[in-house]
Amino acid sequence: MKELQINEEIRAKEVRLIDAQGEQRGVVSIREARDLANESKLDLVNIAPIANPPVCKIIDYGKYRYETIKKEKESKKKQKTITVKEIRLRPNIDKHDLEVKAKRANEFLSKGDKVKVTVRFRGRELGHTGMGKDLLEVFAGLISENGVVEKRPAMEGRSMIMILNSNINK
């Protein structure tokens, strides 16, 4: 939570004031705004310091901080973090090995994670990138019940990369 200026920390000469009931008081001097806040035994909080003149509100700062921290915690609870798992393949991988990797990718996708499938090329294999593209298409067919292709196979340096996403949350 960002720290706001309160009471004596506010250095502006004039402020646009919102009182404790939420009504606009207009532009008043900082001294008058502090006096009004002291009368109501509340804090003067600068809620929009960038505005010209700055917008200040008369509120109970402790209660305000408590409520905003509580809202932030609630919003963090509702967030789902999606991790990207990587599976590396070689262009001349055996059929059974490919099925094992596909099974592992299906596990990741069923948990809601994204899967980045990478085919690494070395030496003369770079001349046969079509094999890698075909391999990734076969791999996409093996995981079709749990996932969909989010990013089509594309070369990035010496690797061909495809990104898969689970179709459970779609």
N, C-alpha and C positions, 0 to 999 in steps of 0.2 A: 504494500500500500504506500502510495506517495504521501509524504508529509506535507500538510497544508500549513499556511501561516495563520497563527491565532493571536488574538488580543494585541499585545505590545509588539509582536513581530511584524505587523503590517506597517509598511513605511509610506504608503500613498497619502497624499493630502486630502483627496476626496475619494469617496467610494459610492457605488450604487448599492443601496441597502435593501435587504429583504429581512423583515422582522420574523419573530418566532412563530407567528401564525401563517407565514408564507406570503404576506402581502408586500408589494413593492412600496418602499418609502421614498424612492427617487434618489438623486445624488445629494449626499450629505457630507459634511466634513468628518474626518476620521475621529476627531474628539467627540463629536455628537454621537457617532455610531458606537464608540466605546462606552459612553455614558448610558445609552439605551440598553446595551448588553449588560452593564453592571446593575442597572435598575431591575432587570428581569432575572438577575443572578445566573446568566448564561454566558457563553463564549461568543466572541465575534470571530468568524472563520472566513478567510479569503478563499472562496470556492472557485473563482475564475480570475487568477492573477494576470492573465495575458490581456484581458479585456481592457478597454479604455473608457471610463474609469473602471478599476477592478470591482468585481461583484463580491460583496460580503454578505454573510447570512448570520443571523443570531440563532445559535443552536447550542445544545449540550454536546460539547465536542467528544467527551468520553463515550456517550451513548452512540454518537454518529460513527466513531471509529469501530466500536463493537459491532454495529450492524453491517458496516461495509466489509469487515474481516469475515463475518459470518456469511455474507453473500458470496465472497470470493471462495470460501471453503466449499459452499454448496455447488458453485459452478465447477470447481475442480473435481468434485465427486462424480459429476455427470459426464466428464470427459473420458473418452476411450482412447488410450494411446495405442497407435498402430505401429508395430515394429516391422521392419523389412528384413526378412530372412534371405540368405543367399545360398543358392545351390550351384556348384561349379561342375561343369561337364567338359569332356574332351571330345573332339570330332569323331574319334574312332572308338567310342564307348560301346561295350557289349550290351545286347538287348536286355539281359537280366539286370545288369547294373543300372541301366536306364529305368527299368521298372521299380527298382529299389529306391532310386532318387525320386521318382514320381510319387511313390507311396509316402515318402518323407514330406514332399511338397504338399500332398493332400492333407497330412496331419497339420502342417503349418496353416494352410488355408482354412481348415475346419475350426481352428482356434481364432480366426479372424485376422491373421497376419497377412501381409503382402509377401510375395516371393519374387526375388530377383534371380533369374536363371542366367548364368554366364557360361559361354563356351569359349575356352581359351585356345588360341591358335599359336603354334610355335613353328618356326622355320618354314619349310615348304607347305605346311598346312595353310598358310595365309593365301596361297594360290587357289585354295579350294573352299572358299567361304560359303559356297552354295551347300556343301555338306552340312555345315553348321546350321544354316537356315532350315534345311530339311529336318535336321535333328530337333531343333526347337519346335517346329510344327508338329512333329510326332509327340514331343513332350507335352505340348499344349493339348493334344488329343487325349493323352493319358490322364490328364487332370481335369478334363472338361466337366465332370460331375460336380466338382467342388469349386472350380475357379474359372475365371475368364481372363483373356489377354487384355491387360490395360495398356501396355506399350508393345507394339509390334517389334520383332527382331531387328536390331540395328547394330552396325559396327561402331565400336568406341575403342579406338586404338587397335590393340591386338585381340580384342574380345568382341564377341557378339552378345548383346544383352537383350533380354525380354523380361518384362515385368508382368506378374500375374496378380490378380486381386480376387478375393473370395466373393462368390456370388450369394453368400448367405445373407449379407447385410444389404443387398440390393432389392 
